Amino acid sequence: MRYYRYKYSVQVKQVLNDRCVKCHKYPNPKGGVLLQDYASVKTYVDNGKLALSVNQDPGAVAMPYMAPKMTDCKVRTILIWINNGAPNN
Ligand code: HEC
């Protein structure tokens, strides 16, 4: 899956800003999870929770919280970027 070149600064950030950051920002991030900047997001890439949560798979609390899974397009944007090594691009 190296064909699509999703960028953190463009597509990934747009999905997170649209669907996640309202709950995951200073000063009161839900669950203590910040998703406002690359370094914070990368923490949840590395521990596996970002992929599990957006795919609503067992092993993490399903996200967006108490809401239906995002569209396939948005979920895949995140998963493909992760599979490509989650670059800070
Ligand atoms: C309506 C508020 C809300 C929205 C929107 C939301 N979250 Fe969360 N998020 C939470 C809460 C609350 C928790 C803590 C849940 C718990 O520990 O039971 C959490 C926890 C998490 C965790 C940690 C999960 C774990 O199992 O440790 C991750 C990762 C996460 N959210 C990512 C996201 C992503 C990615 C999105 C957007 C697709 C998102 N969240 C949207 C409220 C939200």
Residues whose N, C-alpha, C, O or C-beta is under 5 A from the ligand:
A	BS01	HEC	R19 C20 C23 K30 G31 V33 Y44 K49 L50 S53 G59 A60 V61 M63 P64 Y65
